Amino acid sequence: MNITLRLANYLSRYAPSKTKVLQYLQTKKIENPLELLTENGYDESMMCDMWMRSFVTIGKWKQEIKLKLLKKQFPKEMINEKLELFDAEIIDWENHSSSIQHQIQTLSNRGKSTRIIQSTITAKYPYFKDEISELFAEKDDTDNLEKEVQKYKNRYDISDKKIQEKMITSLLRKWFRYSDIKNLIQK
């Protein structure tokens, strides 16, 4: 396979920075790597744009995007320029709301307390603290707490005080509220 086909394959597969392409061409022992890049129409800015679009679509936040692009060896100036260019899309609630709601539903289905879910999602998307708080304003832990208590009832006799204390401790470690646990046990 000739080098231009290999280069085209490498570029389309990895969308690398210029530094990475030059390293790749050095491993192939190419004499004029810069000339080969210009012949093939390599554009580092376009490669960086491709990565930015994919990271924004996934829902990454600025610092995470910056670290990933630095790891891919794109120039810092270009990264900062792209971050400014994509700033409105990165901080746009409409782009991320469905992804965030899906993650909330997934964590909820796993039996996590709303407090854990809220702190996890807020840490992942710090730009949307207010919007996330609004999503959790109407949620409560009753369903997930009932599921967890039912698991204990199926395994153990929770009328025993020691087992009941262990269950309460376990549920508190999962960030369920003590008052909610007590209310549910007394029913």
N, C-alpha and C positions, 0 to 999 in steps of 0.2 A: 504494500500500500504506500503510495507516495506521501510525502510530508504535508502537502497542502490539504489532502483529504484527512489526514490525522489531525492536523491543526483545526480544520473546520469541525471535526467531530468533537475535539477537546473543547473548543469554544462554545459549541451549542450545548454540550452536556454539562459543563461546569460554570459557565459565565464568569470566568476568572478575571482577576485584576491583571494589569500589565506585568507586574512583578511575577505573578504566578505563571503567566504565559511564557515569560522569558526563562524562568526556571525550567519549565517543561521543555522548551526548545533547546536548552543547554543539555538536558538529559538525552536528547535526540542528536546532539552534536551538530547543530545547524550553524553554518558559518555567518550568515547575515540575518539574525533573528528579527531585527527591527525592520529591515527591508521586506521580509516575508510578512510581517504583521501589516504593514501599510499596503502591500499587494492584496491582502485578503480583506482589507477594509475594517480592521479591528478598531473598535471605539470603546475605550474604557468607561466613558461616561454612560454609554448605553448599557454596559454590563452592570454598572452600579445601579442604574435605574431599574433594571430587571430585578435585582436583589431587593431594592427598596419596595417595589410594588408587591413582591411576594411577602415580605415581612409585614407590610402594612395590612395586606389582606388577611394574614394569619392573626394579626392583632398584637404584634409586638410593640413595646413602647420605646421611646427615643433612646434611652441608655442601652437597652438590649440590642437595638438595631446598630447603634454605633459600635458596640463591642464586637458584634458579629462581622460587620464590615471591616473593622480593623484587623480582625483575625484573618479575613480573606485578603488582607494586605492592599486595600484601596487607600489612596492618599487621604490624609486627614482633612485637607482643605476641601477635597471633593465630597467627603462624607458630610462635613458641616454644611456645605452648599446644598446637598441633596436633602438633608434633614430640614433645612429652612424651606426648601421647595415643597416638601411633602408634609410640612407642619400641620396644615389644615386637615389633611386626611388622617394623620396620626391621632389627632385629638378630636376627631369627629365621632360623636356618640352614635350616630346613625350607622356608621361603618362597623361598629363593634357591639351594638346592643344585642343582636341575635346570637352572636358567639358567646357573649357573657351570659345571656339567659340560658343557653344550652349548657354551659358549664355549671351554672347554678342547679339546673335540673339534674345533671349527672351526679353532682356531689350530693344532692338531696336524696336521690335514689340509692346512694350508697349508705344512707343513714347518718350523714353528718348533721351536726346541729347548725342552726342558721347562723349562730355567732361564728363558728369555724368557717362556714362557707363565705360569710361576709368578709371576714378578715383575709381569707385566701384570695378572693376575687379583688378586693381593694388593694392588696399588696401587688397583685399582678397588673392591675389597671389603675394606677394612682391618679390619673387625670380625671377619672369618673367617680370620685368618692361620693359626691352629692347624688348622682343618678343611681348609684348602687345602693345608697342608703334609702332612697325612695322605693327601690324594688323590694327592700327588706322591711319597709315600714308595715306592709300588710301581711307579712309572713309570720308564722309562728311554728314552734317546734313540736306541736302536739302529735302529729302523725309519726314523725321520726322517733320521738320519745316513746310513743306507744309501741312501735315496732321493737325498739331496744328492750323495753320492759317485758314485752311478750317473749322475747328470746330467753330472758332470765326465767320467766315463769315456766317455759317449756323445759328448761334444763334443771332448775332448782326449785326447792320449796321456799318461796320468799316470805313465808310467814315466820321463818326462823330469823331472829334479830341479827345474828352475825352475817348471814347470807344477805339480808336486806341492807346492812351497812356496806358490805362489799359491793353490792349492786349500785348503791347510791354513789359510792366513791368512784366506781368505774364510769358511771354516767356523768359525774362531775368532771372527770378527766376528758370526757368527750364534749365538754363545754355546755352541757344542758344546765338549765337554771335549777337551783336547789328547790325553790318554791314549786316549780312545775313538777319536779320529781316527786316531792312529798304529796302534792295534790293528786297525782295519778296513782300513787301507791295506796292512798287512803280511800280511793273509790271502791 
